[in-house]
């Protein structure tokens, strides 16, 4: 099991979760942050600090955002498992689901 970042993060990217993550498994895409499903150790440190409540335990993702589990997986198809987000910085792409969304600013 892992944690998942969902739609409330799109076009927000607060990054408080990145600072709390002890294993550096939260990566920054163009429009949202993504949790690497193979690197996450399920500690839950990221969830309570998210100001837009976008982070969910995999089994607790709201039905309307279930597809974000796959978005968090697909995001890493090209980069694999780099073993830490801090050495990569901003990754200039997003999962197709996220890239296709209209701008979300002001809707959260």
N, C-alpha and C positions, 0 to 999 in steps of 0.2 A: 504494500500500500504506500501511497505518497500523498503529498499535498498538491493542490491544483489552484492556479490563478485563473479567475474567470473574468467575464465582461466588465465589471466595475473598474478594472485596472486600465482598460483600453483608453488611451489618450490622457491618462492621469500619471502613471508611473511615479508614485510618491517616493519609493525606494527605502522607506523605513524598514521594510522586510529584509532588504539586502544587508543592512547593518546588523540585524539580529541573527542572521543565518550563520550557524557555527561551522558549516561545511561548504560555504560559498557555492551553493547550487542554484541560486536565483540569477538568471541571465536576463540582460536587457535587449529586447528587440526594438524595432522602430517605434511601435505604438503601445506595447505593453511589456510586462515582465513575465518570465516563464520559469517554472520550477522543473529542473531536470529530474525525470522520474527514476533514473538509475542512481543518481547521486544523493537524492533526498534521503535522510535518515529518520524521517518521521518524528522529529523532535517537537514540532509544533511551535517553535519560537517565533516564527513569522506571522502566524495567524492573528494573535491579539494586537499586534502593532500596526496592522493594515488599516489606515484611516477610512478607506472606502469599503471595507469588509468584502474584499475580492478573493480572499484565500480560504479554501475549504479542504477538509480532509476528503480524500477521494470518494468515500462512501456518502459524504454529506453534501456534495455539490447539489445545488438546487436543480430541479428537473429542467428548468428553462436554460440552464448553463451546462448541462451534461456534456455537450460537444466540446467544451473547453478542456476536458481531460485529453481528448485526442489532439487538440491544438497544442497542448503542452508537450505531447509526444512528437508530433510531426515537426514542430519547430526545430528539433534536434536531429532530424534526418540528415541534413547536410553537414553538420559540425560534429556529430557523434557525441562522445563523452570526453570533453576536454579536461575534466578534472578540476574545474574551478572557474567561476565567472570572472573574477577580478582580473585575470590575465588577458581576457578577451575584450572587455569593455563593451561598447555598443555594437550589436550585431545588426548589420544593415538589411534585415528582412524580418518578416513576421510569418506566422502560420497563415495559410490561405484564408481560413475563416476570419481571422483578425484583419488581414489586408483588405478584404472585401467589404468590411463595415464602413458605413459613412462616419464622418467625424463625430466623436462622442462628447466632446467638451461641453460642459454645462448641463449634461443630461444625468450626471451622477449626483 
